[in-house]
Amino acid sequence: MNTKAIKYITTFLLAINCLTFLPKPTVASAASYSLGGLKISTYYAHKDKSNGFNVFGEENYKYLSAEQKKELLELKKCKNKGQDLSEEQQKTLHSLIDSIIKGKLGDKDYVDFKSLVEKKRSNENLTDEENERLKDYTDIINGNKLSTKDILSQFLR
């Protein structure tokens, strides 16, 4: 191979490499809320599959009442328009998130989850068992793991 061909190949590979680093436009927002004194961030984006807790996902509607669902849809419209949420809307969103988390975990596990979050927030060291339980709760909330309620409902179909 001559040097001219090597230069062309190198230039071509560099151009392809530069294209892979160009930012891809994604509409995303973040909302943070306090759960038992711990500030938790919830991200929601226009993606087919997103990792983490999607507040506006249709899978969360089953944990909300009709009125709560209506409020969530109104908040989703505001988010889609790119509007900032008012203080009252943020409080509503936080209460809806709490309702969804409580629905996913159940009453008993929700109380345990809140106590673990508070303990972690106060900079106390969690035991390995507590860390594992917190990880399990987080996986259930994010949809990476089925809750006991979901497992039973699938089993009883």
PEJO-V106691 format. One record per helix or strand. SS is the DSSP state (H for helix, E for strand). FROM is the first residue (numbers start at 1). LEN is the number of residues. Records with the same first field share a line. If there is no record, write none. Layout:
BEGIN
SS: FROM-LEN  FROM-LEN
END
This chain:
BEGIN
H: 3-18  58-6  66-16  87-19  107-15  128-15  148-8
E: 28-8  38-8
END
